[in-house]
């Protein structure tokens, strides 16, 4: 069995380079609210040191899983490859479960990020332009929805949706621009931290503190570190966007380097998070930093109002990155499920631009609904996104191990470092993180409301599965 080609049922355009894949993956991971959340990480860790260690360890823990994705994606470079990997290893039902869960874990980021833009406009930008809050539409679950921020959120969502309907090359151009903006924002923060801050602001290494919206997650350094560590899987959601779009690689791509890009993206994201935490929390003493609302922007506003406005623009654009990457990746997962006969036949086709039109329409509807719902409605969805992400990833690692026995002669341009031991590390890591989300004593375990939401998504998937076109051939 040689490397797979795109199924004849519909071809996607092959335009993406390894740099494009890095931009897509990096933007999907680090674009999820880092400016808004860095203060909470420091508060939960009882200081920047614990938060930095937790995010670095979280990235290291995911490297074996990233390597498993790399090995399988280079062997089977097809859209939404997780569906193919798990089906060949464990059968159609397991494949459907993995694909539908990952579609939920990735796809829910789209309406969340559209809502994040609306929230930023409402809570932060309105401090400069009060007219943004001049027309209140309604209150839902304790969240006020205003007309003008809502329109901005819908416009941003519409732009991302349009780019994805235009095809992979348009998506990659947008992602490249947003990734550069992220680097520019971090560079500014680093310069300011060295200019106005100092290492003395990094001390004490641990102190129990109360922030505007949270408090330290433990009474000692180790427990506080763990309280941040268990949150990190959600903030690495997006690493699967690279293998999900493997079919769209340029014909001359170096597949061995492609396999490495997935792990490098995780490492780059871990370093980014650590620099982000250090840079912002040392501009002023971190205890002062942690006590402010939206501290990353608060400290910059103290230094220079224009700089704060510039960073606010980056904060507003930042959600476009993961929304764009995960919209595209989720549509490819749904495309793969359609091709495998797990969903109605409409989901198995691509249009003349090489985009999965039916999947894009479904995601577009979900994304546009997001800003109307209010933050408190979407919060439970974000809390279960970690489980919907890490469980399918663990199944991929298990599939990678089984492939070594089932297909020993399969051409693998990239191999998991350490062989089967490296693959087992991925399985163990994924199982451990999954357990943290399921064990009731864990601080991030699912509650009844979240189980109901997850069950609802699975039931919707079963409905589509029962309506699948059984004439669709397994590709």
GUDREN-671979 format. One record per residue (C-alpha): x, y, z; residue in three letters; residue number from 1. Coordinates in steps of 0.02 Angstrom, whole numbers. Example, Ala and Ser with C-alpha at 12.3 -4.5 7.8 and 13.67 -1.06 7.14 Angstrom:
BEGIN
+--------+--------+--------+--------+-----+
:     c1 :     c2 :     c3 : residu : num :
+--------+--------+--------+--------+-----+
:    615 :   -225 :    390 :    ALA :   1 :
:    684 :    -53 :    357 :    SER :   2 :
+--------+--------+--------+--------+-----+
// end
This chain:
BEGIN
+--------+--------+--------+--------+-----+
:     c1 :     c2 :     c3 : residu : num :
+--------+--------+--------+--------+-----+
:      0 :      0 :      0 :    UNK :   1 :
:     75 :    167 :    -53 :    UNK :   2 :
:     35 :    344 :     -3 :    UNK :   3 :
:   -150 :    382 :    -32 :    UNK :   4 :
:   -214 :    502 :   -162 :    UNK :   5 :
:   -370 :    607 :   -150 :    UNK :   6 :
:   -524 :    503 :   -183 :    UNK :   7 :
:   -599 :    515 :   -354 :    UNK :   8 :
:   -763 :    571 :   -279 :    UNK :   9 :
:   -695 :    748 :   -276 :    UNK :  10 :
:   -526 :    831 :   -285 :    UNK :  11 :
:   -463 :    971 :   -175 :    UNK :  12 :
:   -334 :   1096 :   -233 :    UNK :  13 :
:   -154 :   1055 :   -189 :    UNK :  14 :
:    -75 :   1223 :   -148 :    UNK :  15 :
:    -10 :   1219 :     31 :    UNK :  16 :
:    175 :   1222 :     77 :    UNK :  17 :
:    255 :   1171 :    241 :    UNK :  18 :
:    262 :   1355 :    290 :    UNK :  19 :
:     76 :   1369 :    254 :    UNK :  20 :
:     45 :   1219 :    366 :    UNK :  21 :
:    148 :   1296 :    505 :    UNK :  22 :
:     50 :   1458 :    491 :    UNK :  23 :
:   -116 :   1365 :    495 :    UNK :  24 :
:    -69 :   1258 :    646 :    UNK :  25 :
:     17 :   1396 :    744 :    UNK :  26 :
:   -125 :   1518 :    714 :    UNK :  27 :
:   -254 :   1388 :    766 :    UNK :  28 :
:   -164 :   1354 :    930 :    UNK :  29 :
:   -102 :   1520 :    995 :    UNK :  30 :
:   -240 :   1630 :    927 :    UNK :  31 :
:   -364 :   1572 :   1060 :    UNK :  32 :
:   -378 :   1724 :   1173 :    UNK :  33 :
:   -199 :   1736 :   1235 :    UNK :  34 :
:   -209 :   1923 :   1265 :    UNK :  35 :
:   -369 :   1901 :   1365 :    UNK :  36 :
:   -316 :   1745 :   1462 :    UNK :  37 :
:   -135 :   1774 :   1512 :    UNK :  38 :
:   -187 :   1859 :   1674 :    UNK :  39 :
:   -294 :   1711 :   1726 :    UNK :  40 :
:   -150 :   1591 :   1694 :    UNK :  41 :
:    -37 :   1691 :   1810 :    UNK :  42 :
:   -172 :   1700 :   1944 :    UNK :  43 :
:   -208 :   1513 :   1937 :    UNK :  44 :
:    -23 :   1470 :   1947 :    UNK :  45 :
:     10 :   1588 :   2092 :    UNK :  46 :
:    139 :   1675 :   1984 :    UNK :  47 :
:    212 :   1673 :   1808 :    UNK :  48 :
:    339 :   1535 :   1844 :    UNK :  49 :
:    208 :   1399 :   1875 :    UNK :  50 :
:    107 :   1458 :   1725 :    UNK :  51 :
:    260 :   1452 :   1611 :    UNK :  52 :
:    311 :   1278 :   1671 :    UNK :  53 :
:    133 :   1214 :   1650 :    UNK :  54 :
:    117 :   1273 :   1471 :    UNK :  55 :
:    288 :   1207 :   1425 :    UNK :  56 :
:    250 :   1037 :   1503 :    UNK :  57 :
:     81 :   1035 :   1416 :    UNK :  58 :
:    166 :   1061 :   1249 :    UNK :  59 :
:    297 :    928 :   1284 :    UNK :  60 :
:    161 :    805 :   1336 :    UNK :  61 :
:     75 :    826 :   1168 :    UNK :  62 :
:    232 :    799 :   1063 :    UNK :  63 :
:    212 :    609 :   1051 :    UNK :  64 :
:     33 :    631 :    991 :    UNK :  65 :
:     92 :    761 :    864 :    UNK :  66 :
:    222 :    636 :    803 :    UNK :  67 :
:     88 :    502 :    781 :    UNK :  68 :
:    -12 :    623 :    676 :    UNK :  69 :
:    145 :    659 :    575 :    UNK :  70 :
:    179 :    476 :    538 :    UNK :  71 :
:      1 :    438 :    485 :    UNK :  72 :
:    -26 :    598 :    387 :    UNK :  73 :
:    131 :    572 :    281 :    UNK :  74 :
:     79 :    392 :    248 :    UNK :  75 :
:   -103 :    436 :    209 :    UNK :  76 :
:   -109 :    620 :    154 :    UNK :  77 :
:   -297 :    642 :    138 :    UNK :  78 :
:   -420 :    771 :    204 :    UNK :  79 :
:   -484 :    734 :    379 :    UNK :  80 :
:   -364 :    588 :    390 :    UNK :  81 :
:   -412 :    545 :    569 :    UNK :  82 :
:   -570 :    464 :    499 :    UNK :  83 :
:   -466 :    352 :    385 :    UNK :  84 :
:   -335 :    310 :    517 :    UNK :  85 :
:   -459 :    254 :    649 :    UNK :  86 :
:   -573 :    161 :    528 :    UNK :  87 :
:   -431 :     56 :    459 :    UNK :  88 :
:   -372 :     16 :    634 :    UNK :  89 :
:   -534 :     -5 :    731 :    UNK :  90 :
:   -681 :     -3 :    611 :    UNK :  91 :
:   -817 :    116 :    553 :    UNK :  92 :
:   -905 :    147 :    719 :    UNK :  93 :
:   -744 :    196 :    808 :    UNK :  94 :
:   -699 :    305 :    658 :    UNK :  95 :
:   -867 :    393 :    665 :    UNK :  96 :
:   -847 :    425 :    853 :    UNK :  97 :
:   -672 :    496 :    831 :    UNK :  98 :
:   -717 :    604 :    682 :    UNK :  99 :
:   -880 :    672 :    753 :    UNK : 100 :
:   -801 :    712 :    923 :    UNK : 101 :
:   -655 :    801 :    841 :    UNK : 102 :
:   -774 :    896 :    727 :    UNK : 103 :
:   -860 :    957 :    886 :    UNK : 104 :
:   -698 :    997 :    979 :    UNK : 105 :
:   -627 :   1094 :    832 :    UNK : 106 :
:   -788 :   1163 :    760 :    UNK : 107 :
:   -853 :   1240 :    921 :    UNK : 108 :
:   -705 :   1359 :    918 :    UNK : 109 :
:   -783 :   1446 :    767 :    UNK : 110 :
:   -938 :   1518 :    852 :    UNK : 111 :
:   -837 :   1544 :   1012 :    UNK : 112 :
:   -710 :   1653 :    922 :    UNK : 113 :
:   -846 :   1748 :    830 :    UNK : 114 :
:   -921 :   1784 :   1000 :    UNK : 115 :
:   -749 :   1829 :   1070 :    UNK : 116 :
:   -734 :   1968 :    942 :    UNK : 117 :
:   -905 :   2033 :    992 :    UNK : 118 :
:   -855 :   2024 :   1176 :    UNK : 119 :
:   -692 :   2118 :   1146 :    UNK : 120 :
:   -786 :   2255 :   1055 :    UNK : 121 :
:   -914 :   2265 :   1196 :    UNK : 122 :
:   -798 :   2259 :   1347 :    UNK : 123 :
:   -635 :   2338 :   1286 :    UNK : 124 :
:   -654 :   2438 :   1126 :    UNK : 125 :
:   -809 :   2524 :   1194 :    UNK : 126 :
:   -698 :   2609 :   1325 :    UNK : 127 :
:   -630 :   2715 :   1181 :    UNK : 128 :
:   -791 :   2724 :   1080 :    UNK : 129 :
:   -941 :   2719 :   1199 :    UNK : 130 :
:  -1063 :   2726 :   1054 :    UNK : 131 :
:  -1028 :   2540 :   1028 :    UNK : 132 :
:  -1140 :   2507 :   1178 :    UNK : 133 :
:  -1273 :   2633 :   1132 :    UNK : 134 :
:  -1398 :   2507 :   1063 :    UNK : 135 :
:  -1435 :   2361 :   1178 :    UNK : 136 :
:  -1533 :   2222 :   1092 :    UNK : 137 :
:  -1568 :   2097 :   1231 :    UNK : 138 :
:  -1495 :   2001 :   1379 :    UNK : 139 :
:  -1471 :   1814 :   1368 :    UNK : 140 :
:  -1409 :   1706 :   1513 :    UNK : 141 :
:  -1339 :   1860 :   1598 :    UNK : 142 :
:  -1248 :   1925 :   1444 :    UNK : 143 :
:  -1296 :   2091 :   1364 :    UNK : 144 :
:  -1295 :   2091 :   1174 :    UNK : 145 :
:  -1267 :   2259 :   1086 :    UNK : 146 :
:  -1301 :   2298 :    904 :    UNK : 147 :
:  -1135 :   2368 :    844 :    UNK : 148 :
:  -1019 :   2239 :    924 :    UNK : 149 :
:  -1136 :   2106 :    857 :    UNK : 150 :
:  -1118 :   2176 :    681 :    UNK : 151 :
:   -928 :   2178 :    697 :    UNK : 152 :
:   -929 :   1996 :    754 :    UNK : 153 :
:  -1041 :   1945 :    610 :    UNK : 154 :
:   -932 :   2039 :    485 :    UNK : 155 :
:   -775 :   1952 :    547 :    UNK : 156 :
:   -861 :   1783 :    541 :    UNK : 157 :
:   -925 :   1820 :    367 :    UNK : 158 :
:   -751 :   1863 :    306 :    UNK : 159 :
:   -679 :   1699 :    370 :    UNK : 160 :
:   -824 :   1601 :    296 :    UNK : 161 :
:   -797 :   1686 :    127 :    UNK : 162 :
:   -611 :   1647 :    128 :    UNK : 163 :
:   -645 :   1463 :    159 :    UNK : 164 :
:   -773 :   1455 :     19 :    UNK : 165 :
:   -639 :   1526 :    -96 :    UNK : 166 :
:   -523 :   1381 :    -60 :    UNK : 167 :
:   -362 :   1334 :     29 :    UNK : 168 :
:   -247 :   1463 :    -50 :    UNK : 169 :
:   -356 :   1608 :     10 :    UNK : 170 :
:   -364 :   1530 :    183 :    UNK : 171 :
:   -174 :   1513 :    190 :    UNK : 172 :
:   -148 :   1696 :    141 :    UNK : 173 :
:   -262 :   1755 :    281 :    UNK : 174 :
:   -176 :   1640 :    406 :    UNK : 175 :
:     -4 :   1703 :    356 :    UNK : 176 :
:    -56 :   1883 :    388 :    UNK : 177 :
:   -133 :   1843 :    557 :    UNK : 178 :
:     20 :   1743 :    612 :    UNK : 179 :
:    131 :   1892 :    572 :    UNK : 180 :
:     17 :   2003 :    675 :    UNK : 181 :
:     33 :   1884 :    823 :    UNK : 182 :
:    223 :   1887 :    813 :    UNK : 183 :
:    222 :   2076 :    799 :    UNK : 184 :
:    115 :   2091 :    955 :    UNK : 185 :
:    230 :   1977 :   1054 :    UNK : 186 :
:    385 :   2069 :    993 :    UNK : 187 :
:    312 :   2233 :   1057 :    UNK : 188 :
:    274 :   2154 :   1226 :    UNK : 189 :
:    451 :   2084 :   1238 :    UNK : 190 :
:    531 :   2252 :   1199 :    UNK : 191 :
:    424 :   2339 :   1329 :    UNK : 192 :
:    459 :   2207 :   1460 :    UNK : 193 :
:    647 :   2232 :   1440 :    UNK : 194 :
:    631 :   2420 :   1428 :    UNK : 195 :
:    508 :   2457 :   1568 :    UNK : 196 :
:    505 :   2295 :   1665 :    UNK : 197 :
:    635 :   2189 :   1751 :    UNK : 198 :
:    670 :   2017 :   1823 :    UNK : 199 :
:    629 :   2080 :   1997 :    UNK : 200 :
:    447 :   2089 :   1943 :    UNK : 201 :
:    453 :   1900 :   1921 :    UNK : 202 :
:    461 :   1874 :   2110 :    UNK : 203 :
:    394 :   1799 :   2220 :    UNK : 204 :
:    395 :   1630 :   2132 :    UNK : 205 :
:    232 :   1585 :   2219 :    UNK : 206 :
:     97 :   1681 :   2309 :    UNK : 207 :
:    -87 :   1646 :   2331 :    UNK : 208 :
:   -182 :   1788 :   2247 :    UNK : 209 :
:   -359 :   1836 :   2200 :    UNK : 210 :
:   -385 :   1903 :   2024 :    UNK : 211 :
:   -536 :   1993 :   1951 :    UNK : 212 :
:   -612 :   1829 :   1889 :    UNK : 213 :
:   -512 :   1689 :   1972 :    UNK : 214 :
:   -395 :   1642 :   2113 :    UNK : 215 :
:   -240 :   1535 :   2131 :    UNK : 216 :
:   -279 :   1352 :   2102 :    UNK : 217 :
:   -184 :   1283 :   2251 :    UNK : 218 :
:   -104 :   1325 :   2417 :    UNK : 219 :
:     71 :   1276 :   2360 :    UNK : 220 :
:    175 :   1289 :   2203 :    UNK : 221 :
:    148 :   1110 :   2141 :    UNK : 222 :
:    -41 :   1105 :   2157 :    UNK : 223 :
:    -55 :   1277 :   2077 :    UNK : 224 :
:     53 :   1217 :   1933 :    UNK : 225 :
:    -60 :   1065 :   1909 :    UNK : 226 :
:   -214 :   1177 :   1907 :    UNK : 227 :
:   -142 :   1266 :   1756 :    UNK : 228 :
:    -75 :   1107 :   1676 :    UNK : 229 :
:   -247 :   1026 :   1665 :    UNK : 230 :
:   -310 :   1177 :   1567 :    UNK : 231 :
:   -172 :   1174 :   1436 :    UNK : 232 :
:   -246 :   1042 :   1318 :    UNK : 233 :
:   -384 :   1163 :   1267 :    UNK : 234 :
:   -255 :   1297 :   1226 :    UNK : 235 :
:   -163 :   1175 :   1112 :    UNK : 236 :
:   -322 :   1134 :   1016 :    UNK : 237 :
:   -278 :   1158 :    834 :    UNK : 238 :
:   -125 :   1046 :    814 :    UNK : 239 :
:   -236 :    927 :    714 :    UNK : 240 :
:   -273 :   1061 :    584 :    UNK : 241 :
:   -111 :   1016 :    494 :    UNK : 242 :
:   -146 :    830 :    463 :    UNK : 243 :
:   -330 :    866 :    431 :    UNK : 244 :
:   -278 :    963 :    275 :    UNK : 245 :
:   -138 :    849 :    216 :    UNK : 246 :
:   -224 :    815 :     50 :    UNK : 247 :
:   -203 :    997 :      1 :    UNK : 248 :
:    -12 :    989 :      5 :    UNK : 249 :
:     85 :   1047 :   -147 :    UNK : 250 :
:    143 :    904 :   -260 :    UNK : 251 :
:    326 :    944 :   -226 :    UNK : 252 :
:    311 :    954 :    -36 :    UNK : 253 :
:    445 :    871 :     71 :    UNK : 254 :
:    341 :    745 :    169 :    UNK : 255 :
:    475 :    709 :    298 :    UNK : 256 :
:    482 :    893 :    342 :    UNK : 257 :
:    293 :    898 :    341 :    UNK : 258 :
:    291 :    767 :    479 :    UNK : 259 :
:    411 :    873 :    580 :    UNK : 260 :
:    307 :   1031 :    557 :    UNK : 261 :
:    168 :    964 :    669 :    UNK : 262 :
:    284 :    940 :    818 :    UNK : 263 :
:    376 :   1103 :    781 :    UNK : 264 :
:    210 :   1195 :    784 :    UNK : 265 :
:    173 :   1127 :    957 :    UNK : 266 :
:    347 :   1174 :   1019 :    UNK : 267 :
:    335 :   1348 :    943 :    UNK : 268 :
:    166 :   1372 :   1026 :    UNK : 269 :
:    237 :   1317 :   1195 :    UNK : 270 :
:    380 :   1441 :   1178 :    UNK : 271 :
:    258 :   1576 :   1123 :    UNK : 272 :
:    151 :   1549 :   1278 :    UNK : 273 :
:    302 :   1554 :   1393 :    UNK : 274 :
:    367 :   1715 :   1315 :    UNK : 275 :
:    191 :   1788 :   1321 :    UNK : 276 :
:    174 :   1750 :   1507 :    UNK : 277 :
:    347 :   1815 :   1551 :    UNK : 278 :
:    339 :   1972 :   1445 :    UNK : 279 :
:    172 :   2035 :   1507 :    UNK : 280 :
:    192 :   1986 :   1690 :    UNK : 281 :
:    362 :   2071 :   1711 :    UNK : 282 :
:    316 :   2242 :   1643 :    UNK : 283 :
:    255 :   2279 :   1820 :    UNK : 284 :
:    265 :   2170 :   1977 :    UNK : 285 :
:    164 :   2016 :   1934 :    UNK : 286 :
:     54 :   2032 :   2089 :    UNK : 287 :
:      1 :   2204 :   2025 :    UNK : 288 :
:    -19 :   2134 :   1849 :    UNK : 289 :
:   -131 :   1992 :   1909 :    UNK : 290 :
:   -247 :   2108 :   2004 :    UNK : 291 :
:   -303 :   2205 :   1849 :    UNK : 292 :
:   -448 :   2168 :   1733 :    UNK : 293 :
:   -381 :   2115 :   1562 :    UNK : 294 :
:   -205 :   2145 :   1631 :    UNK : 295 :
:   -111 :   2127 :   1467 :    UNK : 296 :
:   -198 :   2279 :   1397 :    UNK : 297 :
:   -208 :   2371 :   1563 :    UNK : 298 :
:    -19 :   2379 :   1588 :    UNK : 299 :
:      9 :   2436 :   1409 :    UNK : 300 :
:   -121 :   2573 :   1429 :    UNK : 301 :
:    -21 :   2638 :   1578 :    UNK : 302 :
:    134 :   2651 :   1470 :    UNK : 303 :
:     60 :   2722 :   1311 :    UNK : 304 :
:   -121 :   2741 :   1257 :    UNK : 305 :
:    -81 :   2723 :   1072 :    UNK : 306 :
:     14 :   2563 :   1106 :    UNK : 307 :
:   -135 :   2494 :   1202 :    UNK : 308 :
:   -247 :   2535 :   1054 :    UNK : 309 :
:   -129 :   2446 :    935 :    UNK : 310 :
:   -126 :   2291 :   1045 :    UNK : 311 :
:   -314 :   2302 :   1060 :    UNK : 312 :
:   -325 :   2291 :    871 :    UNK : 313 :
:   -217 :   2134 :    878 :    UNK : 314 :
:   -329 :   2065 :   1015 :    UNK : 315 :
:   -480 :   2095 :    905 :    UNK : 316 :
:   -399 :   2013 :    753 :    UNK : 317 :
:   -324 :   1869 :    852 :    UNK : 318 :
:   -484 :   1764 :    859 :    UNK : 319 :
:   -490 :   1763 :    669 :    UNK : 320 :
:   -339 :   1646 :    670 :    UNK : 321 :
:   -413 :   1495 :    758 :    UNK : 322 :
:   -584 :   1528 :    683 :    UNK : 323 :
:   -508 :   1521 :    509 :    UNK : 324 :
:   -395 :   1370 :    540 :    UNK : 325 :
:   -524 :   1266 :    631 :    UNK : 326 :
:   -664 :   1309 :    511 :    UNK : 327 :
:   -559 :   1240 :    370 :    UNK : 328 :
:   -498 :   1088 :    468 :    UNK : 329 :
:   -671 :   1042 :    531 :    UNK : 330 :
:   -745 :   1051 :    357 :    UNK : 331 :
:   -610 :    927 :    300 :    UNK : 332 :
:   -654 :    808 :    441 :    UNK : 333 :
:   -837 :    813 :    390 :    UNK : 334 :
:   -785 :    790 :    207 :    UNK : 335 :
:   -687 :    634 :    253 :    UNK : 336 :
:   -835 :    565 :    351 :    UNK : 337 :
:   -947 :    595 :    200 :    UNK : 338 :
:   -825 :    506 :     86 :    UNK : 339 :
:   -824 :    356 :    202 :    UNK : 340 :
:  -1014 :    344 :    197 :    UNK : 341 :
:  -1035 :    399 :    378 :    UNK : 342 :
:  -1139 :    553 :    334 :    UNK : 343 :
:  -1263 :    598 :    195 :    UNK : 344 :
:  -1187 :    598 :     21 :    UNK : 345 :
:  -1190 :    788 :      6 :    UNK : 346 :
:  -1047 :    795 :    131 :    UNK : 347 :
:   -935 :    690 :     18 :    UNK : 348 :
:   -922 :    816 :   -123 :    UNK : 349 :
:   -812 :    966 :   -159 :    UNK : 350 :
:   -858 :   1110 :   -275 :    UNK : 351 :
:   -762 :   1177 :   -424 :    UNK : 352 :
:   -649 :   1277 :   -307 :    UNK : 353 :
:   -601 :   1118 :   -216 :    UNK : 354 :
:   -696 :   1161 :    -55 :    UNK : 355 :
:   -819 :   1048 :     38 :    UNK : 356 :
:   -974 :   1154 :      9 :    UNK : 357 :
:  -1100 :   1060 :    118 :    UNK : 358 :
:   -981 :   1054 :    266 :    UNK : 359 :
:   -941 :   1238 :    245 :    UNK : 360 :
:  -1126 :   1283 :    245 :    UNK : 361 :
:  -1155 :   1185 :    406 :    UNK : 362 :
:  -1008 :   1269 :    492 :    UNK : 363 :
:  -1056 :   1440 :    424 :    UNK : 364 :
:  -1228 :   1426 :    504 :    UNK : 365 :
:  -1154 :   1372 :    671 :    UNK : 366 :
:  -1023 :   1511 :    665 :    UNK : 367 :
:  -1148 :   1649 :    626 :    UNK : 368 :
:  -1262 :   1592 :    768 :    UNK : 369 :
:  -1121 :   1613 :    895 :    UNK : 370 :
:  -1124 :   1803 :    925 :    UNK : 371 :
:  -1312 :   1800 :    956 :    UNK : 372 :
:  -1304 :   1676 :   1100 :    UNK : 373 :
:  -1204 :   1769 :   1232 :    UNK : 374 :
:  -1045 :   1711 :   1317 :    UNK : 375 :
:  -1131 :   1615 :   1456 :    UNK : 376 :
:  -1218 :   1503 :   1330 :    UNK : 377 :
:  -1056 :   1452 :   1244 :    UNK : 378 :
:   -948 :   1431 :   1400 :    UNK : 379 :
:  -1005 :   1251 :   1434 :    UNK : 380 :
:   -959 :   1208 :   1254 :    UNK : 381 :
:   -782 :   1271 :   1275 :    UNK : 382 :
:   -761 :   1171 :   1436 :    UNK : 383 :
:   -797 :   1006 :   1348 :    UNK : 384 :
:   -696 :   1050 :   1192 :    UNK : 385 :
:   -541 :    982 :   1280 :    UNK : 386 :
:   -616 :    808 :   1295 :    UNK : 387 :
:   -683 :    813 :   1117 :    UNK : 388 :
:   -506 :    855 :   1061 :    UNK : 389 :
:   -395 :    743 :   1166 :    UNK : 390 :
:   -497 :    581 :   1156 :    UNK : 391 :
:   -491 :    570 :    965 :    UNK : 392 :
:   -306 :    615 :    971 :    UNK : 393 :
:   -277 :    468 :   1088 :    UNK : 394 :
:   -371 :    356 :    967 :    UNK : 395 :
:   -255 :    417 :    828 :    UNK : 396 :
:   -102 :    369 :    932 :    UNK : 397 :
:   -178 :    196 :    960 :    UNK : 398 :
:   -212 :    181 :    773 :    UNK : 399 :
:    -31 :    228 :    737 :    UNK : 400 :
:     27 :     84 :    847 :    UNK : 401 :
:    -91 :    -40 :    765 :    UNK : 402 :
:    -37 :     17 :    591 :    UNK : 403 :
:    141 :    -39 :    631 :    UNK : 404 :
:     73 :   -218 :    640 :    UNK : 405 :
:    -65 :   -208 :    509 :    UNK : 406 :
:     37 :   -119 :    375 :    UNK : 407 :
:    221 :   -150 :    408 :    UNK : 408 :
:    266 :   -109 :    226 :    UNK : 409 :
:    169 :     54 :    219 :    UNK : 410 :
:    277 :    195 :    152 :    UNK : 411 :
:    310 :    314 :    297 :    UNK : 412 :
:    412 :    468 :    249 :    UNK : 413 :
:    409 :    518 :    433 :    UNK : 414 :
:    424 :    401 :    582 :    UNK : 415 :
:    380 :    433 :    764 :    UNK : 416 :
:    546 :    461 :    857 :    UNK : 417 :
:    579 :    314 :    971 :    UNK : 418 :
:    473 :    194 :    871 :    UNK : 419 :
:    337 :    100 :    965 :    UNK : 420 :
:    398 :    173 :   1131 :    UNK : 421 :
:    363 :    348 :   1065 :    UNK : 422 :
:    190 :    293 :   1007 :    UNK : 423 :
:    152 :    217 :   1178 :    UNK : 424 :
:    201 :    382 :   1258 :    UNK : 425 :
:     69 :    466 :   1151 :    UNK : 426 :
:    -63 :    339 :   1204 :    UNK : 427 :
:    -18 :    356 :   1388 :    UNK : 428 :
:    -13 :    546 :   1381 :    UNK : 429 :
:   -181 :    556 :   1293 :    UNK : 430 :
:   -260 :    432 :   1414 :    UNK : 431 :
:   -195 :    530 :   1563 :    UNK : 432 :
:   -264 :    695 :   1499 :    UNK : 433 :
:   -430 :    612 :   1455 :    UNK : 434 :
:   -440 :    543 :   1631 :    UNK : 435 :
:   -415 :    716 :   1705 :    UNK : 436 :
:   -569 :    773 :   1610 :    UNK : 437 :
:   -675 :    623 :   1661 :    UNK : 438 :
:   -626 :    589 :   1842 :    UNK : 439 :
:   -751 :    682 :   1954 :    UNK : 440 :
:   -616 :    740 :   2076 :    UNK : 441 :
:   -523 :    831 :   1937 :    UNK : 442 :
:   -545 :   1022 :   1932 :    UNK : 443 :
:   -591 :   1011 :   1748 :    UNK : 444 :
:   -706 :    859 :   1751 :    UNK : 445 :
:   -869 :    872 :   1655 :    UNK : 446 :
:  -1028 :    915 :   1749 :    UNK : 447 :
:  -1206 :    859 :   1709 :    UNK : 448 :
:  -1241 :   1009 :   1598 :    UNK : 449 :
:  -1088 :    974 :   1493 :    UNK : 450 :
:  -1130 :    789 :   1477 :    UNK : 451 :
:  -1302 :    840 :   1413 :    UNK : 452 :
:  -1224 :    955 :   1281 :    UNK : 453 :
:  -1101 :    821 :   1226 :    UNK : 454 :
:  -1240 :    691 :   1217 :    UNK : 455 :
:  -1343 :    810 :   1110 :    UNK : 456 :
:  -1201 :    828 :    985 :    UNK : 457 :
:  -1177 :    640 :    977 :    UNK : 458 :
:  -1364 :    612 :    950 :    UNK : 459 :
:  -1362 :    738 :    807 :    UNK : 460 :
:  -1218 :    639 :    733 :    UNK : 461 :
:  -1312 :    476 :    750 :    UNK : 462 :
:  -1459 :    556 :    659 :    UNK : 463 :
:  -1346 :    603 :    513 :    UNK : 464 :
:  -1264 :    431 :    519 :    UNK : 465 :
:  -1432 :    346 :    501 :    UNK : 466 :
:  -1469 :    458 :    350 :    UNK : 467 :
:  -1303 :    420 :    268 :    UNK : 468 :
:  -1298 :    372 :     85 :    UNK : 469 :
:  -1254 :    187 :     91 :    UNK : 470 :
:  -1207 :    191 :    -93 :    UNK : 471 :
:  -1053 :    293 :    -53 :    UNK : 472 :
:   -904 :    180 :    -75 :    UNK : 473 :
:   -771 :    169 :     58 :    UNK : 474 :
:   -624 :    261 :    -13 :    UNK : 475 :
+--------+--------+--------+--------+-----+
// end
